[in-house]
């Protein structure tokens, strides 16, 4: 094995570099929910399995497969967390569907656009057999959606105040309307 081709050494270096990148991605997303890292960790296991077979049998295909799995590990780490953040966003949208969010968050439309771009990234790659090739773009989308969802969630308190205020305003209008109707009915009855 000491006479391994230059290609093998370069590929092994690339696998090593990507493995470290996958490790960083996994550590980054662990803070959101440890369960989200399982698919990525499985991809690293598969990569390790292919590397062991390559070392034992010196088959080039095993080396290429290891490279694919390491890329996929990084992608899976980011994808799982993006999906988690999308669920958080959908929950937020459902919770505040009846009020104008832009009263509290003037840039709400821009936040939605960033979130939907991340959703599109996942959707476009969902059926692709080469989605691991998109591992580099995952962190950018994840960072955007994390910041957006964090901002949405921190605005919940102000949005809840807005809901209470709008409900109180509605109740006062209803009470005023009932008062006007009662007054008109009272006047009509008094004139009869």
C-alpha positions as CSV (number, residue, x, y, z in Angstrom):
1,X,0.0,0.0,0.0
2,X,3.0,2.3,0.2
3,X,2.8,2.8,-3.6
4,X,-0.7,4.1,-3.6
5,X,-1.5,6.4,-6.5
6,X,-1.3,10.2,-6.0
7,X,-5.1,10.3,-6.6
8,X,-5.7,8.2,-3.5
9,X,-3.6,10.5,-1.3
10,X,-5.4,13.6,-2.6
11,X,-8.7,11.9,-2.1
12,X,-7.8,10.9,1.4
13,X,-6.8,14.4,2.2
14,X,-10.1,15.7,0.8
15,X,-12.0,13.1,2.9
16,X,-10.1,14.2,6.0
17,X,-10.8,17.8,5.4
18,X,-14.5,17.1,4.7
19,X,-14.7,14.9,7.7
20,X,-13.5,17.7,9.9
21,X,-16.0,20.0,8.2
22,X,-18.8,17.5,8.9
23,X,-17.7,17.3,12.6
24,X,-17.9,21.1,12.9
25,X,-21.4,21.0,11.3
26,X,-22.6,18.3,13.6
27,X,-21.2,20.2,16.7
28,X,-22.9,23.4,15.4
29,X,-26.3,21.8,15.1
30,X,-26.1,19.7,18.3
31,X,-27.2,22.8,20.2
32,X,-30.6,22.8,18.5
33,X,-31.5,19.2,19.2
34,X,-29.1,16.3,19.5
35,X,-31.5,14.0,17.7
36,X,-31.0,16.1,14.5
37,X,-27.5,14.9,14.2
38,X,-28.3,11.2,13.8
39,X,-28.5,11.2,9.9
40,X,-25.2,13.0,9.7
41,X,-23.5,10.7,12.1
42,X,-24.8,7.7,10.2
43,X,-23.2,9.2,7.0
44,X,-19.9,9.4,8.8
45,X,-20.3,5.8,9.9
46,X,-20.9,4.8,6.3
47,X,-17.8,6.8,5.2
48,X,-15.7,5.0,7.8
49,X,-17.0,1.7,6.6
50,X,-16.0,2.5,3.0
51,X,-12.6,3.7,4.1
52,X,-12.0,0.4,6.0
53,X,-13.0,-1.5,2.9
54,X,-10.7,0.6,0.8
55,X,-7.8,0.0,3.1
56,X,-8.5,-3.7,3.2
57,X,-9.2,-4.3,-0.5
58,X,-7.7,-1.2,-2.2
59,X,-10.8,-0.6,-4.3
60,X,-11.1,2.9,-5.7
61,X,-14.9,2.7,-5.6
62,X,-14.8,2.5,-1.9
63,X,-12.7,5.7,-1.7
64,X,-15.2,7.6,-3.9
65,X,-18.1,6.3,-1.8
66,X,-16.4,7.5,1.4
67,X,-16.0,10.9,-0.2
68,X,-19.7,11.0,-1.1
69,X,-20.8,10.0,2.4
70,X,-18.6,12.6,4.1
71,X,-20.1,15.4,1.9
72,X,-23.6,14.0,2.7
73,X,-22.9,14.1,6.4
74,X,-22.3,17.8,6.3
75,X,-25.4,18.3,4.2
76,X,-27.6,16.1,6.5
77,X,-26.5,18.0,9.6
78,X,-27.5,21.3,8.0
79,X,-30.7,20.0,6.3
80,X,-32.1,18.4,9.5
81,X,-31.6,21.6,11.4
82,X,-33.1,23.7,8.6
83,X,-36.2,21.5,8.6
84,X,-36.4,21.9,12.4
85,X,-36.2,25.6,12.0
86,X,-38.9,25.5,9.3
87,X,-41.2,23.7,11.7
88,X,-40.6,26.4,14.2
89,X,-41.4,29.0,11.6
90,X,-44.6,27.2,10.6
91,X,-45.6,27.1,14.3
92,X,-45.0,30.8,14.6
93,X,-47.0,31.6,11.5
94,X,-49.9,29.5,12.8
95,X,-49.8,31.1,16.2
96,X,-50.0,34.7,14.8
97,X,-52.0,34.1,11.6
98,X,-54.8,36.4,12.7
99,X,-52.7,39.6,13.3
100,X,-50.6,41.8,11.2
101,X,-47.1,40.8,12.2
102,X,-45.5,43.7,10.3
103,X,-46.8,46.1,13.0
104,X,-44.2,44.6,15.3
105,X,-41.7,43.4,12.7
106,X,-41.6,45.9,9.9
107,X,-39.2,43.6,7.9
108,X,-41.4,40.5,8.3
109,X,-41.7,40.0,4.6
110,X,-37.9,40.0,4.2
111,X,-37.6,37.5,7.0
112,X,-40.2,35.3,5.3
113,X,-38.2,35.5,2.0
114,X,-35.0,34.3,3.7
115,X,-36.9,31.4,5.4
116,X,-38.6,30.4,2.1
117,X,-35.3,30.4,0.4
118,X,-34.0,27.9,2.9
119,X,-37.2,25.8,2.4
120,X,-36.6,25.9,-1.3
121,X,-33.0,24.8,-0.8
122,X,-34.2,21.7,1.1
123,X,-37.0,21.0,-1.3
124,X,-34.8,21.2,-4.4
125,X,-32.3,18.9,-2.9
126,X,-34.7,16.5,-1.3
127,X,-35.1,14.1,-4.2
128,X,-31.6,14.5,-5.5
129,X,-29.2,11.6,-5.2
130,X,-26.3,14.0,-5.2
131,X,-27.6,16.3,-2.5
132,X,-24.4,15.8,-0.7
133,X,-22.7,17.9,-3.3
134,X,-24.7,20.9,-1.9
135,X,-23.1,20.6,1.5
136,X,-21.3,23.9,1.2
137,X,-24.6,25.9,0.8
138,X,-26.3,24.3,3.8
139,X,-24.6,26.5,6.5
140,X,-25.5,29.7,4.7
141,X,-29.1,28.8,4.6
142,X,-29.1,27.5,8.1
143,X,-27.5,30.7,9.5
144,X,-30.1,32.8,7.7
145,X,-33.1,30.8,8.9
146,X,-31.7,30.5,12.5
147,X,-31.4,34.3,12.7
148,X,-34.8,34.8,11.2
149,X,-36.6,32.3,13.4
150,X,-34.8,33.6,16.5
151,X,-36.0,37.1,15.7
152,X,-39.6,35.9,15.2
153,X,-39.5,34.0,18.5
154,X,-38.2,37.0,20.4
155,X,-41.0,39.1,19.0
156,X,-43.6,36.8,20.5
157,X,-44.0,38.9,23.6
158,X,-44.7,42.1,21.7
159,X,-47.0,40.2,19.3
160,X,-49.0,38.8,22.3
161,X,-49.3,42.4,23.6
162,X,-50.7,43.4,20.2
163,X,-53.2,40.5,20.3
164,X,-54.4,41.6,23.8
165,X,-54.6,45.2,22.7
166,X,-56.6,44.4,19.5
167,X,-59.0,42.1,21.6
168,X,-59.5,44.9,24.1
169,X,-60.2,47.4,21.3
170,X,-62.6,45.0,19.7
171,X,-64.4,44.4,23.1
172,X,-64.7,48.1,23.7
173,X,-66.2,48.6,20.2
174,X,-68.7,45.8,20.8
175,X,-69.6,47.2,24.2
176,X,-70.0,50.7,22.6
177,X,-72.2,49.2,19.9
178,X,-74.3,47.4,22.5
179,X,-74.6,50.7,24.4
180,X,-75.7,52.5,21.3
181,X,-78.2,49.8,20.4
182,X,-79.5,49.8,24.0
183,X,-79.9,53.6,24.0
184,X,-81.7,53.5,20.7
185,X,-84.0,50.7,21.9
186,X,-84.6,52.7,25.2
187,X,-85.5,55.8,23.2
188,X,-87.9,53.9,21.0
189,X,-89.6,52.2,23.9
190,X,-89.8,55.6,25.8
191,X,-91.5,57.2,22.8
192,X,-94.1,54.4,22.5
